């Protein structure tokens, strides 16, 4: 008796409708997470749920980043002991600001009043003697954080950052220097975009902290990035070929017309067997026919 083969359920190819549906669902999930993060005050009771929402939003951003839908790329860093100490110190105050704003019902705080109200917290972090020195920095961070999605912490670094030939991240600020990447392949990939696609990253990176990990945010000029990423190369090539084909066709028509009527010599010097000689090859193409 012939054995009956087991049916194999092959995955169906992704259709545009399915992709759009999943993208719409992801967008709704992201909006719900961001709304929960920014819409209400959080306490220890909602701390776990808040962290889960941030993780979900961050993972969606990472997926969008991998699909080239965002004008930046995050490279996870593996700092040395010295560099890790610097990172922890510069993010100490921003982390406290995040916790304080999380606990507020109204997130749109006035920066100056907010800092003065919680001055004692920052005295313990930066020292009372350093308050005037760091006040401007704290105020700028509060203003930036209010405008963000409040998912992670981001600090912009000075110009002069780069990706080295040894696949490390160079950060010019605070004497950080070359930082090892957790995955060097990502550095190689981002560096390769310059040669393969002509996309140049901006030399002003940002440091991002999320869930105890540090990332280098390699940014691009948004207009240039989206212009290049949204190109449909197949249509572009097709359009180019159509233009070339039309040019070739026009040239053929023009050439055929130039020889469609010939100039017959009426001179007796150009007779062969008492017949006029065809001088199409001697015709001036600029001459108009009467």
HELIX and SHEET records of a PDB file:
HELIX    1   1 UNK A   16  UNK A   39  1                                  24    
HELIX    2   2 UNK A   47  UNK A   66  1                                  20    
HELIX    3   3 UNK A   81  UNK A   90  1                                  10    
HELIX    4   4 UNK A   92  UNK A  102  1                                  11    
HELIX    5   5 UNK A  111  UNK A  117  1                                   7    
HELIX    6   6 UNK A  119  UNK A  126  1                                   8    
HELIX    7   7 UNK A  128  UNK A  130  5                                   3    
HELIX    8   8 UNK A  131  UNK A  147  1                                  17    
HELIX    9   9 UNK A  173  UNK A  175  5                                   3    
HELIX   10  10 UNK A  184  UNK A  197  1                                  14    
HELIX   11  11 UNK A  222  UNK A  229  1                                   8    
HELIX   12  12 UNK A  233  UNK A  258  1                                  26    
HELIX   13  13 UNK A  268  UNK A  270  5                                   3    
HELIX   14  14 UNK A  280  UNK A  282  5                                   3    
SHEET    1   A 7 UNK A 153  UNK A 156  0                                        
SHEET    2   A 7 UNK A 206  UNK A 210 -1                                        
SHEET    3   A 7 UNK A 213  UNK A 219 -1                                        
SHEET    4   A 7 UNK A  72  UNK A  78 -1                                        
SHEET    5   A 7 UNK A 177  UNK A 181 -1                                        
SHEET    6   A 7 UNK A 169  UNK A 171 -1                                        
SHEET    7   A 7 UNK A 162  UNK A 163 -1                                        
SHEET    1   B 2 UNK A 271  UNK A 272  0                                        
SHEET    2   B 2 UNK A 275  UNK A 276 -1                                        
END                                                                             
